[in-house]
Amino acid sequence: MHSTLIVARMAAASSADVAKLFSEFDATDMPQRMGTRRRQLFSYRGLYFHLQDFDEDNGGELIEQAKGDPRFVQISQDLKPFIEAYDPTTWRSPADAMAARFYTWEASA
């Protein structure tokens, strides 16, 4: 499984609104189209963490392909009042908000 983690800013009071938007989005075929296996959203002291798991390491490619879908464009617009870039001066796309993995461990089978 491959994971990505997006870090941004979000007021804690917005968590219900953001969860609702993703709940509606995830009820469509968009997660399958993007190769998403699991999505988890976290908040901590004004920060927003969006953990997305994929079966394979091609999630980035599939997301790039899905970016033009009107549903992807719509959720991006709908999230703007609630989510803001961690560093607005350097943000140009979600890739600019992705955390870099520097350690991983898995239990042996």
Gaussian input, Z-matrix of N, CA and C with variables (Angstrom, degrees):
# hf/3-21g

backbone

0 1
 N
 C     1     B1
 C     2     B2     1     A1
 N     3     B3     2     A2     1     D1
 C     4     B4     3     A3     2     D2
 C     5     B5     4     A4     3     D3
 N     6     B6     5     A5     4     D4
 C     7     B7     6     A6     5     D5
 C     8     B8     7     A7     6     D6
 N     9     B9     8     A8     7     D7
 C    10    B10     9     A9     8     D8
 C    11    B11    10    A10     9     D9
 N    12    B12    11    A11    10    D10
 C    13    B13    12    A12    11    D11
 C    14    B14    13    A13    12    D12
 N    15    B15    14    A14    13    D13
 C    16    B16    15    A15    14    D14
 C    17    B17    16    A16    15    D15
 N    18    B18    17    A17    16    D16
 C    19    B19    18    A18    17    D17
 C    20    B20    19    A19    18    D18
 N    21    B21    20    A20    19    D19
 C    22    B22    21    A21    20    D20
 C    23    B23    22    A22    21    D21
 N    24    B24    23    A23    22    D22
 C    25    B25    24    A24    23    D23
 C    26    B26    25    A25    24    D24
 N    27    B27    26    A26    25    D25
 C    28    B28    27    A27    26    D26
 C    29    B29    28    A28    27    D27
 N    30    B30    29    A29    28    D28
 C    31    B31    30    A30    29    D29
 C    32    B32    31    A31    30    D30
 N    33    B33    32    A32    31    D31
 C    34    B34    33    A33    32    D32
 C    35    B35    34    A34    33    D33
 N    36    B36    35    A35    34    D34
 C    37    B37    36    A36    35    D35
 C    38    B38    37    A37    36    D36
 N    39    B39    38    A38    37    D37
 C    40    B40    39    A39    38    D38
 C    41    B41    40    A40    39    D39
 N    42    B42    41    A41    40    D40
 C    43    B43    42    A42    41    D41
 C    44    B44    43    A43    42    D42
 N    45    B45    44    A44    43    D43
 C    46    B46    45    A45    44    D44
 C    47    B47    46    A46    45    D45
 N    48    B48    47    A47    46    D46
 C    49    B49    48    A48    47    D47
 C    50    B50    49    A49    48    D48
 N    51    B51    50    A50    49    D49
 C    52    B52    51    A51    50    D50
 C    53    B53    52    A52    51    D51
 N    54    B54    53    A53    52    D52
 C    55    B55    54    A54    53    D53
 C    56    B56    55    A55    54    D54
 N    57    B57    56    A56    55    D55
 C    58    B58    57    A57    56    D56
 C    59    B59    58    A58    57    D57
 N    60    B60    59    A59    58    D58
 C    61    B61    60    A60    59    D59
 C    62    B62    61    A61    60    D60
 N    63    B63    62    A62    61    D61
 C    64    B64    63    A63    62    D62
 C    65    B65    64    A64    63    D63
 N    66    B66    65    A65    64    D64
 C    67    B67    66    A66    65    D65
 C    68    B68    67    A67    66    D66
 N    69    B69    68    A68    67    D67
 C    70    B70    69    A69    68    D68
 C    71    B71    70    A70    69    D69
 N    72    B72    71    A71    70    D70
 C    73    B73    72    A72    71    D71
 C    74    B74    73    A73    72    D72
 N    75    B75    74    A74    73    D73
 C    76    B76    75    A75    74    D74
 C    77    B77    76    A76    75    D75
 N    78    B78    77    A77    76    D76
 C    79    B79    78    A78    77    D77
 C    80    B80    79    A79    78    D78
 N    81    B81    80    A80    79    D79
 C    82    B82    81    A81    80    D80
 C    83    B83    82    A82    81    D81
 N    84    B84    83    A83    82    D82
 C    85    B85    84    A84    83    D83
 C    86    B86    85    A85    84    D84
 N    87    B87    86    A86    85    D85
 C    88    B88    87    A87    86    D86
 C    89    B89    88    A88    87    D87
 N    90    B90    89    A89    88    D88
 C    91    B91    90    A90    89    D89
 C    92    B92    91    A91    90    D90
 N    93    B93    92    A92    91    D91
 C    94    B94    93    A93    92    D92
 C    95    B95    94    A94    93    D93
 N    96    B96    95    A95    94    D94
 C    97    B97    96    A96    95    D95
 C    98    B98    97    A97    96    D96
 N    99    B99    98    A98    97    D97
 C   100   B100    99    A99    98    D98
 C   101   B101   100   A100    99    D99
 N   102   B102   101   A101   100   D100
 C   103   B103   102   A102   101   D101
 C   104   B104   103   A103   102   D102
 N   105   B105   104   A104   103   D103
 C   106   B106   105   A105   104   D104
 C   107   B107   106   A106   105   D105
 N   108   B108   107   A107   106   D106
 C   109   B109   108   A108   107   D107
 C   110   B110   109   A109   108   D108
 N   111   B111   110   A110   109   D109
 C   112   B112   111   A111   110   D110
 C   113   B113   112   A112   111   D111
 N   114   B114   113   A113   112   D112
 C   115   B115   114   A114   113   D113
 C   116   B116   115   A115   114   D114
 N   117   B117   116   A116   115   D115
 C   118   B118   117   A117   116   D116
 C   119   B119   118   A118   117   D117
 N   120   B120   119   A119   118   D118
 C   121   B121   120   A120   119   D119
 C   122   B122   121   A121   120   D120
 N   123   B123   122   A122   121   D121
 C   124   B124   123   A123   122   D122
 C   125   B125   124   A124   123   D123
 N   126   B126   125   A125   124   D124
 C   127   B127   126   A126   125   D125
 C   128   B128   127   A127   126   D126
 N   129   B129   128   A128   127   D127
 C   130   B130   129   A129   128   D128
 C   131   B131   130   A130   129   D129
 N   132   B132   131   A131   130   D130
 C   133   B133   132   A132   131   D131
 C   134   B134   133   A133   132   D132
 N   135   B135   134   A134   133   D133
 C   136   B136   135   A135   134   D134
 C   137   B137   136   A136   135   D135
 N   138   B138   137   A137   136   D136
 C   139   B139   138   A138   137   D137
 C   140   B140   139   A139   138   D138
 N   141   B141   140   A140   139   D139
 C   142   B142   141   A141   140   D140
 C   143   B143   142   A142   141   D141
 N   144   B144   143   A143   142   D142
 C   145   B145   144   A144   143   D143
 C   146   B146   145   A145   144   D144
 N   147   B147   146   A146   145   D145
 C   148   B148   147   A147   146   D146
 C   149   B149   148   A148   147   D147
 N   150   B150   149   A149   148   D148
 C   151   B151   150   A150   149   D149
 C   152   B152   151   A151   150   D150
 N   153   B153   152   A152   151   D151
 C   154   B154   153   A153   152   D152
 C   155   B155   154   A154   153   D153
 N   156   B156   155   A155   154   D154
 C   157   B157   156   A156   155   D155
 C   158   B158   157   A157   156   D156
 N   159   B159   158   A158   157   D157
 C   160   B160   159   A159   158   D158
 C   161   B161   160   A160   159   D159
 N   162   B162   161   A161   160   D160
 C   163   B163   162   A162   161   D161
 C   164   B164   163   A163   162   D162
 N   165   B165   164   A164   163   D163
 C   166   B166   165   A165   164   D164
 C   167   B167   166   A166   165   D165
 N   168   B168   167   A167   166   D166
 C   169   B169   168   A168   167   D167
 C   170   B170   169   A169   168   D168
 N   171   B171   170   A170   169   D169
 C   172   B172   171   A171   170   D170
 C   173   B173   172   A172   171   D171
 N   174   B174   173   A173   172   D172
 C   175   B175   174   A174   173   D173
 C   176   B176   175   A175   174   D174
 N   177   B177   176   A176   175   D175
 C   178   B178   177   A177   176   D176
 C   179   B179   178   A178   177   D177
 N   180   B180   179   A179   178   D178
 C   181   B181   180   A180   179   D179
 C   182   B182   181   A181   180   D180
 N   183   B183   182   A182   181   D181
 C   184   B184   183   A183   182   D182
 C   185   B185   184   A184   183   D183
 N   186   B186   185   A185   184   D184
 C   187   B187   186   A186   185   D185
 C   188   B188   187   A187   186   D186
 N   189   B189   188   A188   187   D187
 C   190   B190   189   A189   188   D188
 C   191   B191   190   A190   189   D189
 N   192   B192   191   A191   190   D190
 C   193   B193   192   A192   191   D191
 C   194   B194   193   A193   192   D192
 N   195   B195   194   A194   193   D193
 C   196   B196   195   A195   194   D194
 C   197   B197   196   A196   195   D195
 N   198   B198   197   A197   196   D196
 C   199   B199   198   A198   197   D197
 C   200   B200   199   A199   198   D198
 N   201   B201   200   A200   199   D199
 C   202   B202   201   A201   200   D200
 C   203   B203   202   A202   201   D201
 N   204   B204   203   A203   202   D202
 C   205   B205   204   A204   203   D203
 C   206   B206   205   A205   204   D204
 N   207   B207   206   A206   205   D205
 C   208   B208   207   A207   206   D206
 C   209   B209   208   A208   207   D207
 N   210   B210   209   A209   208   D208
 C   211   B211   210   A210   209   D209
 C   212   B212   211   A211   210   D210
 N   213   B213   212   A212   211   D211
 C   214   B214   213   A213   212   D212
 C   215   B215   214   A214   213   D213
 N   216   B216   215   A215   214   D214
 C   217   B217   216   A216   215   D215
 C   218   B218   217   A217   216   D216
 N   219   B219   218   A218   217   D217
 C   220   B220   219   A219   218   D218
 C   221   B221   220   A220   219   D219
 N   222   B222   221   A221   220   D220
 C   223   B223   222   A222   221   D221
 C   224   B224   223   A223   222   D222
 N   225   B225   224   A224   223   D223
 C   226   B226   225   A225   224   D224
 C   227   B227   226   A226   225   D225
 N   228   B228   227   A227   226   D226
 C   229   B229   228   A228   227   D227
 C   230   B230   229   A229   228   D228
 N   231   B231   230   A230   229   D229
 C   232   B232   231   A231   230   D230
 C   233   B233   232   A232   231   D231
 N   234   B234   233   A233   232   D232
 C   235   B235   234   A234   233   D233
 C   236   B236   235   A235   234   D234
 N   237   B237   236   A236   235   D235
 C   238   B238   237   A237   236   D236
 C   239   B239   238   A238   237   D237
 N   240   B240   239   A239   238   D238
 C   241   B241   240   A240   239   D239
 C   242   B242   241   A241   240   D240
 N   243   B243   242   A242   241   D241
 C   244   B244   243   A243   242   D242
 C   245   B245   244   A244   243   D243
 N   246   B246   245   A245   244   D244
 C   247   B247   246   A246   245   D245
 C   248   B248   247   A247   246   D246
 N   249   B249   248   A248   247   D247
 C   250   B250   249   A249   248   D248
 C   251   B251   250   A250   249   D249
 N   252   B252   251   A251   250   D250
 C   253   B253   252   A252   251   D251
 C   254   B254   253   A253   252   D252
 N   255   B255   254   A254   253   D253
 C   256   B256   255   A255   254   D254
 C   257   B257   256   A256   255   D255
 N   258   B258   257   A257   256   D256
 C   259   B259   258   A258   257   D257
 C   260   B260   259   A259   258   D258
 N   261   B261   260   A260   259   D259
 C   262   B262   261   A261   260   D260
 C   263   B263   262   A262   261   D261
 N   264   B264   263   A263   262   D262
 C   265   B265   264   A264   263   D263
 C   266   B266   265   A265   264   D264
 N   267   B267   266   A266   265   D265
 C   268   B268   267   A267   266   D266
 C   269   B269   268   A268   267   D267
 N   270   B270   269   A269   268   D268
 C   271   B271   270   A270   269   D269
 C   272   B272   271   A271   270   D270
 N   273   B273   272   A272   271   D271
 C   274   B274   273   A273   272   D272
 C   275   B275   274   A274   273   D273
 N   276   B276   275   A275   274   D274
 C   277   B277   276   A276   275   D275
 C   278   B278   277   A277   276   D276
 N   279   B279   278   A278   277   D277
 C   280   B280   279   A279   278   D278
 C   281   B281   280   A280   279   D279
 N   282   B282   281   A281   280   D280
 C   283   B283   282   A282   281   D281
 C   284   B284   283   A283   282   D282
 N   285   B285   284   A284   283   D283
 C   286   B286   285   A285   284   D284
 C   287   B287   286   A286   285   D285
 N   288   B288   287   A287   286   D286
 C   289   B289   288   A288   287   D287
 C   290   B290   289   A289   288   D288
 N   291   B291   290   A290   289   D289
 C   292   B292   291   A291   290   D290
 C   293   B293   292   A292   291   D291
 N   294   B294   293   A293   292   D292
 C   295   B295   294   A294   293   D293
 C   296   B296   295   A295   294   D294
 N   297   B297   296   A296   295   D295
 C   298   B298   297   A297   296   D296
 C   299   B299   298   A298   297   D297
 N   300   B300   299   A299   298   D298
 C   301   B301   300   A300   299   D299
 C   302   B302   301   A301   300   D300
 N   303   B303   302   A302   301   D301
 C   304   B304   303   A303   302   D302
 C   305   B305   304   A304   303   D303
 N   306   B306   305   A305   304   D304
 C   307   B307   306   A306   305   D305
 C   308   B308   307   A307   306   D306
 N   309   B309   308   A308   307   D307
 C   310   B310   309   A309   308   D308
 C   311   B311   310   A310   309   D309
 N   312   B312   311   A311   310   D310
 C   313   B313   312   A312   311   D311
 C   314   B314   313   A313   312   D312
 N   315   B315   314   A314   313   D313
 C   316   B316   315   A315   314   D314
 C   317   B317   316   A316   315   D315
 N   318   B318   317   A317   316   D316
 C   319   B319   318   A318   317   D317
 C   320   B320   319   A319   318   D318
 N   321   B321   320   A320   319   D319
 C   322   B322   321   A321   320   D320
 C   323   B323   322   A322   321   D321
 N   324   B324   323   A323   322   D322
 C   325   B325   324   A324   323   D323
 C   326   B326   325   A325   324   D324

   B1=1.4406
   B2=1.5281
   B3=1.3152
   B4=1.4528
   B5=1.5248
   B6=1.3151
   B7=1.4661
   B8=1.5152
   B9=1.3305
   B10=1.4556
   B11=1.5198
   B12=1.3220
   B13=1.4561
   B14=1.5152
   B15=1.3252
   B16=1.4580
   B17=1.5244
   B18=1.3271
   B19=1.4567
   B20=1.5293
   B21=1.3299
   B22=1.4643
   B23=1.5276
   B24=1.3114
   B25=1.4666
   B26=1.5248
   B27=1.3393
   B28=1.4591
   B29=1.5196
   B30=1.3196
   B31=1.4578
   B32=1.5230
   B33=1.3248
   B34=1.4694
   B35=1.5275
   B36=1.3082
   B37=1.4657
   B38=1.5286
   B39=1.3184
   B40=1.4683
   B41=1.5153
   B42=1.3151
   B43=1.4671
   B44=1.5291
   B45=1.3051
   B46=1.4676
   B47=1.5274
   B48=1.3357
   B49=1.4680
   B50=1.5243
   B51=1.3143
   B52=1.4644
   B53=1.5277
   B54=1.3236
   B55=1.4663
   B56=1.5267
   B57=1.3204
   B58=1.4662
   B59=1.5355
   B60=1.3272
   B61=1.4640
   B62=1.5236
   B63=1.3270
   B64=1.4641
   B65=1.5196
   B66=1.3069
   B67=1.4628
   B68=1.5270
   B69=1.3159
   B70=1.4622
   B71=1.5276
   B72=1.3231
   B73=1.4629
   B74=1.5278
   B75=1.3342
   B76=1.4594
   B77=1.5276
   B78=1.3230
   B79=1.4613
   B80=1.5338
   B81=1.3389
   B82=1.4650
   B83=1.5313
   B84=1.3167
   B85=1.4628
   B86=1.5276
   B87=1.3299
   B88=1.4590
   B89=1.5330
   B90=1.3336
   B91=1.4687
   B92=1.5354
   B93=1.3280
   B94=1.4594
   B95=1.5262
   B96=1.3098
   B97=1.4680
   B98=1.5258
   B99=1.3207
   B100=1.4624
   B101=1.5265
   B102=1.3320
   B103=1.4565
   B104=1.5214
   B105=1.3298
   B106=1.4603
   B107=1.5152
   B108=1.3076
   B109=1.4691
   B110=1.5237
   B111=1.3432
   B112=1.4632
   B113=1.5264
   B114=1.3344
   B115=1.4584
   B116=1.5243
   B117=1.3142
   B118=1.4526
   B119=1.5247
   B120=1.3234
   B121=1.4534
   B122=1.5220
   B123=1.3179
   B124=1.4624
   B125=1.5205
   B126=1.3196
   B127=1.4572
   B128=1.5251
   B129=1.3289
   B130=1.4591
   B131=1.5272
   B132=1.3210
   B133=1.4694
   B134=1.5243
   B135=1.3133
   B136=1.4603
   B137=1.5199
   B138=1.3297
   B139=1.4609
   B140=1.5215
   B141=1.2941
   B142=1.4645
   B143=1.5187
   B144=1.3190
   B145=1.4626
   B146=1.5282
   B147=1.3057
   B148=1.4633
   B149=1.5283
   B150=1.3273
   B151=1.4620
   B152=1.5190
   B153=1.3212
   B154=1.4583
   B155=1.5194
   B156=1.3319
   B157=1.4626
   B158=1.5210
   B159=1.3230
   B160=1.4570
   B161=1.5234
   B162=1.3349
   B163=1.4599
   B164=1.5137
   B165=1.3324
   B166=1.4575
   B167=1.5188
   B168=1.2972
   B169=1.4577
   B170=1.5286
   B171=1.3177
   B172=1.4573
   B173=1.5226
   B174=1.3337
   B175=1.4512
   B176=1.5133
   B177=1.3191
   B178=1.4594
   B179=1.5139
   B180=1.3294
   B181=1.4659
   B182=1.5225
   B183=1.3188
   B184=1.4637
   B185=1.5285
   B186=1.3330
   B187=1.4695
   B188=1.5214
   B189=1.3165
   B190=1.4676
   B191=1.5239
   B192=1.3263
   B193=1.4629
   B194=1.5274
   B195=1.3408
   B196=1.4685
   B197=1.5221
   B198=1.3220
   B199=1.4633
   B200=1.5239
   B201=1.3159
   B202=1.4572
   B203=1.5161
   B204=1.3191
   B205=1.4632
   B206=1.5232
   B207=1.3363
   B208=1.4656
   B209=1.5341
   B210=1.3323
   B211=1.4714
   B212=1.5207
   B213=1.3166
   B214=1.4678
   B215=1.5275
   B216=1.3312
   B217=1.4607
   B218=1.5262
   B219=1.3313
   B220=1.4670
   B221=1.5264
   B222=1.3279
   B223=1.4667
   B224=1.5274
   B225=1.3208
   B226=1.4618
   B227=1.5265
   B228=1.3167
   B229=1.4738
   B230=1.5276
   B231=1.3273
   B232=1.4684
   B233=1.5244
   B234=1.3298
   B235=1.4629
   B236=1.5304
   B237=1.3255
   B238=1.4677
   B239=1.5254
   B240=1.3364
   B241=1.4713
   B242=1.5343
   B243=1.3270
   B244=1.4605
   B245=1.5279
   B246=1.3267
   B247=1.4664
   B248=1.5225
   B249=1.3200
   B250=1.4590
   B251=1.5234
   B252=1.2944
   B253=1.4615
   B254=1.5188
   B255=1.3036
   B256=1.4650
   B257=1.5193
   B258=1.3187
   B259=1.4589
   B260=1.5309
   B261=1.3337
   B262=1.4721
   B263=1.5296
   B264=1.3236
   B265=1.4668
   B266=1.5243
   B267=1.3353
   B268=1.4656
   B269=1.5284
   B270=1.3421
   B271=1.4632
   B272=1.5173
   B273=1.3427
   B274=1.4532
   B275=1.5308
   B276=1.3396
   B277=1.4581
   B278=1.5233
   B279=1.3481
   B280=1.4640
   B281=1.5295
   B282=1.3237
   B283=1.4648
   B284=1.5278
   B285=1.3352
   B286=1.4606
   B287=1.5226
   B288=1.3233
   B289=1.4649
   B290=1.5292
   B291=1.3220
   B292=1.4629
   B293=1.5217
   B294=1.3163
   B295=1.4590
   B296=1.5244
   B297=1.3219
   B298=1.4616
   B299=1.5219
   B300=1.3216
   B301=1.4572
   B302=1.5238
   B303=1.3142
   B304=1.4562
   B305=1.5287
   B306=1.3542
   B307=1.4633
   B308=1.5185
   B309=1.3057
   B310=1.4635
   B311=1.5252
   B312=1.2927
   B313=1.4579
   B314=1.5062
   B315=1.3153
   B316=1.4516
   B317=1.5126
   B318=1.3150
   B319=1.4681
   B320=1.5185
   B321=1.3147
   B322=1.4646
   B323=1.5224
   B324=1.3150
   B325=1.4726
   B326=1.5082
   A1=108.10
   A2=117.10
   A3=124.21
   A4=108.13
   A5=117.11
   A6=121.38
   A7=110.85
   A8=115.60
   A9=122.10
   A10=107.83
   A11=116.00
   A12=121.33
   A13=108.14
   A14=115.96
   A15=122.30
   A16=107.49
   A17=115.78
   A18=122.48
   A19=108.09
   A20=115.57
   A21=121.03
   A22=108.06
   A23=115.72
   A24=121.32
   A25=109.11
   A26=115.50
   A27=120.93
   A28=108.54
   A29=116.33
   A30=120.08
   A31=108.34
   A32=116.90
   A33=120.92
   A34=111.74
   A35=117.15
   A36=121.20
   A37=112.19
   A38=117.63
   A39=121.70
   A40=113.43
   A41=118.51
   A42=120.28
   A43=112.80
   A44=118.91
   A45=120.27
   A46=111.11
   A47=116.85
   A48=120.68
   A49=110.83
   A50=116.67
   A51=121.36
   A52=110.08
   A53=117.14
   A54=120.46
   A55=110.75
   A56=117.70
   A57=121.46
   A58=110.66
   A59=116.63
   A60=119.76
   A61=111.00
   A62=116.93
   A63=119.18
   A64=112.03
   A65=117.74
   A66=120.53
   A67=110.47
   A68=116.08
   A69=120.72
   A70=111.04
   A71=116.84
   A72=122.35
   A73=110.55
   A74=116.36
   A75=120.98
   A76=112.79
   A77=117.54
   A78=121.00
   A79=111.15
   A80=117.21
   A81=121.34
   A82=108.82
   A83=116.20
   A84=120.01
   A85=112.37
   A86=117.75
   A87=120.26
   A88=113.19
   A89=120.26
   A90=117.37
   A91=112.62
   A92=117.13
   A93=120.29
   A94=110.27
   A95=116.18
   A96=120.34
   A97=111.19
   A98=116.31
   A99=121.09
   A100=112.12
   A101=117.32
   A102=121.14
   A103=113.13
   A104=116.94
   A105=121.47
   A106=110.60
   A107=116.07
   A108=122.36
   A109=110.60
   A110=115.63
   A111=120.16
   A112=108.07
   A113=114.70
   A114=121.42
   A115=107.34
   A116=116.23
   A117=121.33
   A118=108.34
   A119=116.05
   A120=121.92
   A121=108.71
   A122=116.01
   A123=121.94
   A124=108.98
   A125=115.59
   A126=119.81
   A127=108.36
   A128=114.22
   A129=120.10
   A130=108.26
   A131=115.32
   A132=122.16
   A133=113.68
   A134=115.41
   A135=120.27
   A136=114.73
   A137=117.03
   A138=120.36
   A139=110.04
   A140=115.51
   A141=125.02
   A142=107.19
   A143=115.87
   A144=121.86
   A145=107.86
   A146=116.16
   A147=122.99
   A148=107.28
   A149=115.28
   A150=121.80
   A151=108.49
   A152=115.02
   A153=120.50
   A154=108.08
   A155=116.42
   A156=122.39
   A157=110.15
   A158=114.26
   A159=122.56
   A160=108.79
   A161=116.80
   A162=120.40
   A163=111.16
   A164=116.07
   A165=120.77
   A166=109.85
   A167=116.07
   A168=122.53
   A169=112.08
   A170=117.92
   A171=120.43
   A172=111.38
   A173=117.40
   A174=120.95
   A175=112.48
   A176=116.74
   A177=120.26
   A178=112.31
   A179=116.54
   A180=120.99
   A181=111.18
   A182=115.99
   A183=120.10
   A184=111.31
   A185=116.65
   A186=119.85
   A187=109.50
   A188=117.43
   A189=120.42
   A190=110.29
   A191=117.02
   A192=121.12
   A193=111.32
   A194=116.83
   A195=121.21
   A196=112.98
   A197=118.62
   A198=122.01
   A199=113.99
   A200=117.32
   A201=120.74
   A202=114.09
   A203=117.60
   A204=121.14
   A205=109.05
   A206=118.43
   A207=120.67
   A208=113.78
   A209=117.56
   A210=120.02
   A211=111.32
   A212=117.46
   A213=121.70
   A214=109.54
   A215=115.81
   A216=120.89
   A217=109.49
   A218=117.22
   A219=121.69
   A220=111.90
   A221=118.31
   A222=118.35
   A223=110.47
   A224=116.86
   A225=119.62
   A226=110.48
   A227=116.78
   A228=121.33
   A229=111.20
   A230=116.42
   A231=121.07
   A232=112.31
   A233=117.46
   A234=120.92
   A235=112.96
   A236=118.00
   A237=121.06
   A238=115.15
   A239=119.96
   A240=118.33
   A241=113.11
   A242=117.55
   A243=121.11
   A244=114.50
   A245=116.41
   A246=121.61
   A247=108.49
   A248=116.24
   A249=118.92
   A250=109.52
   A251=115.09
   A252=120.73
   A253=110.76
   A254=115.45
   A255=120.33
   A256=109.64
   A257=116.37
   A258=122.03
   A259=108.19
   A260=117.09
   A261=120.24
   A262=114.28
   A263=117.50
   A264=119.27
   A265=112.78
   A266=117.73
   A267=120.12
   A268=113.04
   A269=118.49
   A270=121.15
   A271=111.24
   A272=115.25
   A273=121.62
   A274=111.59
   A275=115.94
   A276=120.84
   A277=107.82
   A278=118.30
   A279=119.70
   A280=113.43
   A281=117.47
   A282=119.70
   A283=111.34
   A284=117.30
   A285=121.22
   A286=112.51
   A287=117.12
   A288=121.48
   A289=111.89
   A290=117.44
   A291=120.11
   A292=110.88
   A293=113.71
   A294=120.06
   A295=109.14
   A296=116.02
   A297=121.03
   A298=109.37
   A299=116.24
   A300=120.36
   A301=108.34
   A302=116.39
   A303=119.51
   A304=112.89
   A305=116.91
   A306=120.79
   A307=107.95
   A308=115.98
   A309=120.84
   A310=109.26
   A311=116.33
   A312=122.86
   A313=108.04
   A314=117.75
   A315=123.08
   A316=109.05
   A317=115.24
   A318=120.69
   A319=109.04
   A320=116.97
   A321=119.11
   A322=109.30
   A323=114.59
   A324=120.67
   A325=112.05
   D1=141.24
   D2=177.84
   D3=-112.51
   D4=140.77
   D5=-178.76
   D6=-126.35
   D7=150.01
   D8=169.28
   D9=-126.38
   D10=150.64
   D11=179.38
   D12=-131.72
   D13=117.43
   D14=176.83
   D15=-99.40
   D16=133.60
   D17=179.20
   D18=-116.92
   D19=130.58
   D20=179.20
   D21=-149.43
   D22=-169.85
   D23=178.06
   D24=-111.88
   D25=141.44
   D26=179.73
   D27=-157.04
   D28=134.83
   D29=173.39
   D30=-70.04
   D31=136.53
   D32=-178.24
   D33=-55.97
   D34=-32.09
   D35=-179.35
   D36=-65.94
   D37=-15.07
   D38=-178.73
   D39=-88.07
   D40=-5.11
   D41=-172.40
   D42=-60.03
   D43=-38.56
   D44=179.93
   D45=-66.04
   D46=-39.59
   D47=178.94
   D48=-65.51
   D49=-43.86
   D50=-179.71
   D51=-66.28
   D52=-42.64
   D53=178.16
   D54=-60.95
   D55=-39.85
   D56=179.35
   D57=-63.90
   D58=-44.28
   D59=179.13
   D60=-60.25
   D61=-44.76
   D62=179.69
   D63=-70.76
   D64=-33.54
   D65=177.27
   D66=-60.38
   D67=-43.91
   D68=178.67
   D69=-67.54
   D70=-42.02
   D71=179.38
   D72=-63.76
   D73=-43.88
   D74=-177.35
   D75=-72.95
   D76=-13.41
   D77=176.80
   D78=-80.18
   D79=-7.90
   D80=177.06
   D81=-92.23
   D82=-171.93
   D83=176.74
   D84=-87.42
   D85=5.17
   D86=-177.03
   D87=-62.14
   D88=-42.55
   D89=178.22
   D90=-57.32
   D91=-42.59
   D92=179.05
   D93=-65.50
   D94=-39.65
   D95=179.71
   D96=-62.65
   D97=-34.25
   D98=-179.17
   D99=-89.79
   D100=-5.78
   D101=-179.42
   D102=80.77
   D103=16.60
   D104=-178.67
   D105=-74.30
   D106=127.98
   D107=178.21
   D108=-98.54
   D109=-35.93
   D110=-179.51
   D111=-155.81
   D112=144.60
   D113=175.66
   D114=-128.26
   D115=133.13
   D116=174.97
   D117=-132.01
   D118=135.96
   D119=179.36
   D120=-115.52
   D121=136.03
   D122=-179.69
   D123=-132.34
   D124=152.95
   D125=171.62
   D126=-133.16
   D127=148.11
   D128=178.57
   D129=-156.35
   D130=114.56
   D131=174.63
   D132=45.83
   D133=52.90
   D134=177.10
   D135=83.96
   D136=2.35
   D137=177.27
   D138=-106.49
   D139=152.04
   D140=-179.78
   D141=-120.32
   D142=131.54
   D143=178.35
   D144=-124.46
   D145=125.55
   D146=-178.08
   D147=-118.82
   D148=100.79
   D149=-179.59
   D150=-96.06
   D151=122.92
   D152=-178.21
   D153=-125.14
   D154=128.01
   D155=-179.40
   D156=-108.43
   D157=141.46
   D158=-179.81
   D159=-126.75
   D160=151.62
   D161=176.03
   D162=-64.30
   D163=-37.27
   D164=-175.71
   D165=-130.25
   D166=170.89
   D167=-178.39
   D168=-82.61
   D169=26.08
   D170=179.20
   D171=-110.19
   D172=14.90
   D173=-179.90
   D174=-56.75
   D175=-39.92
   D176=179.63
   D177=-60.35
   D178=-42.81
   D179=178.22
   D180=-62.74
   D181=-46.13
   D182=-178.02
   D183=-66.16
   D184=-37.77
   D185=177.49
   D186=-65.26
   D187=-42.28
   D188=177.70
   D189=-57.60
   D190=-41.55
   D191=179.45
   D192=-66.71
   D193=-33.58
   D194=-176.64
   D195=-82.25
   D196=-14.29
   D197=-175.32
   D198=-55.49
   D199=-29.51
   D200=-179.74
   D201=-81.72
   D202=-10.74
   D203=179.83
   D204=-65.42
   D205=133.39
   D206=-178.87
   D207=-56.26
   D208=-29.64
   D209=178.94
   D210=-70.83
   D211=-35.72
   D212=176.50
   D213=-67.74
   D214=-45.05
   D215=178.27
   D216=-60.61
   D217=-42.49
   D218=-177.38
   D219=-65.02
   D220=-46.53
   D221=-179.04
   D222=-65.98
   D223=-34.41
   D224=176.35
   D225=-60.87
   D226=-42.35
   D227=177.29
   D228=-67.56
   D229=-43.17
   D230=-177.38
   D231=-65.46
   D232=-28.02
   D233=-179.29
   D234=-80.58
   D235=-18.51
   D236=-175.03
   D237=-54.51
   D238=-38.42
   D239=178.88
   D240=-68.38
   D241=-17.00
   D242=-173.12
   D243=-109.47
   D244=-32.93
   D245=-174.65
   D246=-115.00
   D247=131.44
   D248=174.09
   D249=-127.83
   D250=153.76
   D251=-177.37
   D252=-57.89
   D253=143.61
   D254=175.98
   D255=-60.79
   D256=-43.80
   D257=177.00
   D258=-129.93
   D259=92.88
   D260=-175.87
   D261=-59.68
   D262=-23.63
   D263=-178.23
   D264=-72.70
   D265=-22.63
   D266=-178.22
   D267=-111.80
   D268=-7.35
   D269=-174.28
   D270=-79.37
   D271=127.10
   D272=174.15
   D273=-127.16
   D274=-25.45
   D275=179.67
   D276=-157.86
   D277=168.04
   D278=178.12
   D279=-54.26
   D280=-27.53
   D281=178.96
   D282=-61.11
   D283=-27.97
   D284=178.88
   D285=-74.79
   D286=-7.78
   D287=-179.28
   D288=-112.17
   D289=5.54
   D290=-177.33
   D291=-84.27
   D292=130.19
   D293=177.36
   D294=-71.16
   D295=149.23
   D296=177.78
   D297=-95.93
   D298=123.55
   D299=177.05
   D300=-72.11
   D301=132.14
   D302=178.38
   D303=-125.00
   D304=0.46
   D305=175.40
   D306=-160.59
   D307=143.37
   D308=174.61
   D309=-146.21
   D310=150.04
   D311=177.43
   D312=-145.67
   D313=142.30
   D314=175.54
   D315=-136.66
   D316=144.92
   D317=175.85
   D318=-66.66
   D319=143.89
   D320=177.38
   D321=-76.14
   D322=152.60
   D323=-176.28
   D324=-68.12

